[in-house]
Amino acid sequence: MNAPLLRAQNLVKEFHTGGRWSGSAGVVHALSDVSFDIEPGETLAVVGESGCGKSTLARCVTALNLQTSGTLLIDGQNAQDLLRREPLRFRRMIQIVFQDPYASLNPRRTIQQSIGDALRLHRMCKSKEQRDAVTALLERVGLSSDYLGRYPHELSGGQRQRVAIARALAVQPRLMVCDEPVSALDVSIQAQIINLLKEIQKALGVAYLFISHNLALVRHISDRIAVMYLGQIVEIGPADAMRRNLLHPYSRALFAATPEIGRDKTAATPMLRGDVPSPINPPSGCRFHTRCPIARPRCAQEAPLLRELDGRQVRCHFAEEMLPAA
């Protein structure tokens, strides 16, 4: 059996806060025991409230932050070892598209220079072929050669994000991490960028780790969905199965809070009590038990494991109660 394109095993990421002068030292538990696989050509979407660890996960997968513990394997190879031995090869395999395309593009570089720098650094083509290569990349994302000499401030938000996608594609990555790639764009432009990403995937076979809080987009683009809460994956499974039924109380509340055409407005929406706990001092046992509508004493005492149930994985002691009646 072939190894998945990307495998995360028990990832932990902690940030130390404060220090000698502040007198308020602490540890932010940003990721705790996060495990998942991504197959070639697959889209895994990661959803959850702000602060749940989605962007930290994106930065760990792309080695912009190194995990505190746990293992990342890319094509069966340890990602940190590969990054240390062959950094350019690692960067070619995994690219990232950020939320704000204006912040991720150098305002002093033209579009040709920004994309051409990636081609030159990774030796993707000869110098005399660079202009043609950049033009082809722009055409791939729906822009013409007229944009070669322009600067980022001369482009709209959607055009800038297309340039950012073209730059990521320049090194022919096998995995693209898309960290909220359309949240800063108008709704009509969001649909264009999502359709573009799907077209690119169909043509090139690139896999996506798609980070988003927009559940409507997630349903449209993903093959599998992972739901995160306070640094942990609480449910992960095929998108079709999770559209039909959700097994974790947090997953149900999260998706029920999303407006959806055709949904029965009289259906009861699970209400969450309280606020999201601090990642500096997460609750004992199940991290969701302080807000869970079905919590019991066991939940505060024993941390649930991510276990197989009904064709997916779920982190809940009482998930069987969420299964549809036979």
Phi and psi in degrees as a GROMACS rama.xvg file:
@    title "Ramachandran Plot"
@    xaxis  label "Phi"
@    yaxis  label "Psi"
@TYPE xy
-71.8997  146.96  ASN-2
-71.2759  148.551  ALA-3
-64.598  161.685  PRO-4
-60.2159  -46.2957  LEU-5
-132.579  135.039  LEU-6
-131.631  122.483  ARG-7
-104.633  129.061  ALA-8
-125.116  111.719  GLN-9
53.4044  45.5274  ASN-10
-66.6308  134.925  LEU-11
-130.169  131.955  VAL-12
-133.478  122.487  LYS-13
-123.362  141.668  GLU-14
-117.296  131.7  PHE-15
-91.3499  130.789  HIS-16
-110.539  161.34  THR-17
66.9866  -155.39  GLY-18
156.101  -153.659  GLY-19
-60.6796  -40.6726  ARG-20
-90.5098  -29.9907  TRP-21
-81.0587  -27.4448  SER-22
69.9706  14.5877  GLY-23
-132.819  51.008  SER-24
-66.0151  143.881  ALA-25
-162.851  176.721  GLY-26
-125.672  123.553  VAL-27
-89.6396  117.999  VAL-28
-88.1954  82.4005  HIS-29
-73.9872  -39.8558  ALA-30
-131.888  137.282  LEU-31
-139.129  111.692  SER-32
56.0485  54.7316  ASP-33
-97.305  122.758  VAL-34
-134.381  137.491  SER-35
-169.578  164.908  PHE-36
-122.207  153.442  ASP-37
-130.197  125.206  ILE-38
-88.1908  158.78  GLU-39
-56.3694  133.56  PRO-40
75.5459  7.86472  GLY-41
-98.1865  154.724  GLU-42
-115.319  114.901  THR-43
-104.521  118.904  LEU-44
-96.5287  139.914  ALA-45
-118.507  123.416  VAL-46
-126.618  161.639  VAL-47
158.686  169.912  GLY-48
-64.9541  161.196  GLU-49
-58.6775  135.605  SER-50
88.5566  4.83003  GLY-51
-81.5532  -11.0385  CYS-52
112.319  7.42132  GLY-53
-61.2034  -51.0838  LYS-54
-69.9866  -32.4765  SER-55
-62.8431  -40.0941  THR-56
-61.5455  -44.3556  LEU-57
-59.3438  -42.4911  ALA-58
-71.6316  -30.3573  ARG-59
-72.6301  -40.9832  CYS-60
-62.1361  -36.2833  VAL-61
-91.7506  4.40164  THR-62
62.9134  22.6683  ALA-63
-74.0932  -30.8415  LEU-64
-121.984  141.117  ASN-65
-94.6942  137.157  LEU-66
-64.2768  150.876  GLN-67
-70.2506  -41.4845  THR-68
-154.501  175.842  SER-69
94.3243  176.822  GLY-70
-131.879  138.426  THR-71
-115.609  125.938  LEU-72
-116.204  131.198  LEU-73
-118.337  116.89  ILE-74
54.578  37.4209  ASP-75
80.9253  -3.40883  GLY-76
-102.145  143.181  GLN-77
-63.3376  122.778  ASN-78
-63.8992  -38.6843  ALA-79
-68.3015  -38.0788  GLN-80
-64.5328  -43.4017  ASP-81
-64.3068  -40.5118  LEU-82
-63.2032  -37.2619  LEU-83
-73.4085  -40.8658  ARG-84
-81.7148  -44.7756  ARG-85
-134.484  72.6666  GLU-86
-59.8207  -37.9278  PRO-87
-67.7367  -37.461  LEU-88
-64.6871  -41.6077  ARG-89
-61.4289  -45.3623  PHE-90
-66.4291  -29.2112  ARG-91
-70.2384  -32.8591  ARG-92
-75.0353  -35.1699  MET-93
-127.966  123.751  ILE-94
-123.88  159.798  GLN-95
-127.928  141.86  ILE-96
-114.56  119.369  VAL-97
-85.822  168.867  PHE-98
-65.6555  -43.8549  GLN-99
-105.796  101.836  ASP-100
-66.3799  -26.5224  PRO-101
-68.7615  -38.699  TYR-102
-73.3722  -24.7612  ALA-103
-91.3619  -2.78728  SER-104
-110.966  138.929  LEU-105
-71.6007  117.836  ASN-106
-65.5425  -16.013  PRO-107
-94.8897  -0.15472  ARG-108
-111.01  137.328  ARG-109
-69.7357  168.378  THR-110
-61.5087  -40.3003  ILE-111
-61.5403  -41.6404  GLN-112
-68.2376  -41.519  GLN-113
-61.8652  -45.8111  SER-114
-76.3052  -37.8848  ILE-115
-63.6451  -31.7641  GLY-116
-60.3454  -40.3933  ASP-117
-65.4112  -41.878  ALA-118
-63.1392  -41.706  LEU-119
-69.1136  -46.2276  ARG-120
-61.282  -38.6257  LEU-121
-96.6192  4.95429  HIS-122
54.1122  48.8352  ARG-123
-81.6499  -17.7808  MET-124
-161.119  168.151  CYS-125
-74.8896  156.839  LYS-126
-56.4812  -42.2612  SER-127
-70.2851  -14.9655  LYS-128
-98.4193  -1.86836  GLU-129
-64.405  -43.5082  GLN-130
-60.3397  -43.4272  ARG-131
-65.1654  -36.7715  ASP-132
-67.1597  -41.6066  ALA-133
-64.8584  -41.869  VAL-134
-59.6776  -42.4255  THR-135
-64.2343  -37.9908  ALA-136
-67.1741  -40.7687  LEU-137
-63.4091  -40.9  LEU-138
-65.3281  -33.2902  GLU-139
-60.434  -33.9877  ARG-140
-100.842  12.9396  VAL-141
87.0999  22.5202  GLY-142
-119.549  152.58  LEU-143
-97.9804  174.776  SER-144
-66.9623  -11.1189  SER-145
-61.8053  -19.6769  ASP-146
-89.6651  -4.88851  TYR-147
-55.8326  -44.3544  LEU-148
-92.5885  5.3606  GLY-149
-85.9463  160.929  ARG-150
-105.369  159.624  TYR-151
-53.8184  -36.46  PRO-152
-69.6112  -13.2469  HIS-153
-89.5344  0.808552  GLU-154
-111.865  155.506  LEU-155
-76.5197  170.492  SER-156
-59.9641  -43.176  GLY-157
-65.5103  -38.3659  GLY-158
-66.3756  -40.3594  GLN-159
-63.4482  -39.3813  ARG-160
-68.528  -33.4138  GLN-161
-62.9076  -39.5701  ARG-162
-64.2283  -42.7759  VAL-163
-61.833  -39.2769  ALA-164
-66.2892  -41.8526  ILE-165
-61.0166  -41.4334  ALA-166
-64.0944  -40.2813  ARG-167
-64.338  -38.2941  ALA-168
-72.6799  -16.8678  LEU-169
-57.4162  -32.843  ALA-170
-97.9554  11.2496  VAL-171
55.4885  58.1782  GLN-172
-70.9534  157.657  PRO-173
-94.8178  -22.0756  ARG-174
-135.587  130.82  LEU-175
-115.442  126.96  MET-176
-94.7053  117.547  VAL-177
-107.605  102.965  CYS-178
-95.4165  97.2146  ASP-179
49.8096  54.5161  GLU-180
-70.4641  -13.8759  PRO-181
-124.288  2.23674  VAL-182
-67.1576  -22.4337  SER-183
-92.1853  5.66534  ALA-184
-109.428  158.621  LEU-185
-62.878  155.092  ASP-186
-57.8693  -43.1359  VAL-187
-64.7098  -35.2531  SER-188
-74.2589  -32.9632  ILE-189
-55.8315  -46.576  GLN-190
-61.3294  -39.503  ALA-191
-63.0435  -43.1341  GLN-192
-68.374  -40.5567  ILE-193
-62.4039  -44.3445  ILE-194
-63.6721  -37.1684  ASN-195
-62.0465  -45.1578  LEU-196
-61.359  -38.6446  LEU-197
-68.0831  -39.2512  LYS-198
-63.8598  -42.3477  GLU-199
-62.9999  -42.7017  ILE-200
-62.3613  -42.0383  GLN-201
-65.3457  -37.2806  LYS-202
-79.724  -37.9807  ALA-203
-110.003  -14.8949  LEU-204
75.2489  18.2568  GLY-205
-73.2412  145.177  VAL-206
-93.9951  153.437  ALA-207
-125.059  137.521  TYR-208
-105.069  105.47  LEU-209
-105.487  108.052  PHE-210
-92.4554  128.323  ILE-211
-160.574  156.757  SER-212
-109.431  -1.19211  HIS-213
-90.691  98.8571  ASN-214
-70.4244  -26.9053  LEU-215
-64.871  -42.6754  ALA-216
-66.0796  -39.4197  LEU-217
-60.2497  -43.1731  VAL-218
-62.0486  -30.1831  ARG-219
-79.7824  -33.2722  HIS-220
-107.557  -19.7338  ILE-221
-91.3836  150.868  SER-222
-91.984  -38.2337  ASP-223
-134.788  156.641  ARG-224
-127.766  134.523  ILE-225
-116.55  129.135  ALA-226
-103.958  126.13  VAL-227
-110.74  144.918  MET-228
-143.605  121.662  TYR-229
49.5218  48.3195  LEU-230
86.7627  2.12734  GLY-231
-127.512  149.116  GLN-232
-81.0508  122.06  ILE-233
-101.303  -18.8646  VAL-234
-159.337  137.022  GLU-235
-148.2  133.209  ILE-236
-176.248  -179.686  GLY-237
-59.0639  140.377  PRO-238
-60.1145  -39.9386  ALA-239
-61.7785  -44.001  ASP-240
-66.0361  -37.3101  ALA-241
-78.6448  -18.2084  MET-242
-70.6099  -36.2415  ARG-243
-76.8289  -42.5217  ARG-244
-157.781  138.063  ASN-245
-113.118  142.086  LEU-246
-106.269  -16.0569  LEU-247
-100.411  136.376  HIS-248
-57.1582  -34.7261  PRO-249
-69.4554  -41.9693  TYR-250
-57.7378  -43.223  SER-251
-62.5386  -44.9451  ARG-252
-66.6924  -38.9993  ALA-253
-64.0488  -48.3633  LEU-254
-74.7646  -30.5634  PHE-255
-67.7671  -24.5905  ALA-256
-79.3301  -4.93086  ALA-257
-92.4951  124.067  THR-258
-60.0192  139.749  PRO-259
-147.073  127.475  GLU-260
-65.0468  132.473  ILE-261
91.5287  -9.65861  GLY-262
-71.2072  142.083  ARG-263
-67.3995  111.239  ASP-264
-70.5413  -16.4259  LYS-265
-85.2323  -9.77097  THR-266
-67.0863  141.464  ALA-267
-68.6323  132.841  ALA-268
-101.221  123.067  THR-269
-62.3217  128.895  PRO-270
-98.2416  133.609  MET-271
-97.4678  136.14  LEU-272
-99.7794  149.923  ARG-273
75.7161  -175.945  GLY-274
-106.856  165.921  ASP-275
-65.7345  126.601  VAL-276
-62.9624  163.331  PRO-277
-75.327  136.038  SER-278
-70.0773  -9.99969  PRO-279
-75.3736  -30.6013  ILE-280
-137.559  69.5119  ASN-281
-66.4902  154.177  PRO-282
-62.8634  156.066  PRO-283
-72.0195  165.113  SER-284
61.7848  -133.938  GLY-285
-72.2292  127.872  CYS-286
-67.4927  -17.2911  ARG-287
-94.8381  -4.28973  PHE-288
-65.6215  -23.7329  HIS-289
-71.3468  -14.427  THR-290
-123.187  -2.44621  ARG-291
-79.0072  133.373  CYS-292
-73.7873  -13.6176  PRO-293
-117.594  17.7333  ILE-294
-63.7272  146.044  ALA-295
-134.357  170.012  ARG-296
-52.9665  -35.8486  PRO-297
-59.3526  -33.8865  ARG-298
-64.0635  -33.0289  CYS-299
-80.447  -16.3958  ALA-300
-103.518  -32.7708  GLN-301
-125.49  123.274  GLU-302
-74.8759  124.712  ALA-303
-73.1277  149.516  PRO-304
-92.6599  156.803  LEU-305
-78.0291  110.776  LEU-306
-126.521  158.145  ARG-307
-75.1286  134.264  GLU-308
-161.586  124.648  LEU-309
53.4946  45.2707  ASP-310
77.7535  16.5624  GLY-311
-150.563  -175.567  ARG-312
-116.961  139.411  GLN-313
-142.402  142.856  VAL-314
-108.219  79.0461  ARG-315
-157.538  133.785  CYS-316
-66.1248  -30.395  HIS-317
-119.591  31.5618  PHE-318
-63.7045  -25.6146  ALA-319
-59.068  -26.9337  GLU-320
-68.8601  -17.2865  GLU-321
-89.8073  -5.82  MET-322
-69.005  143.236  LEU-323
-63.6379  147.6  PRO-324
-63.3334  142.111  ALA-325
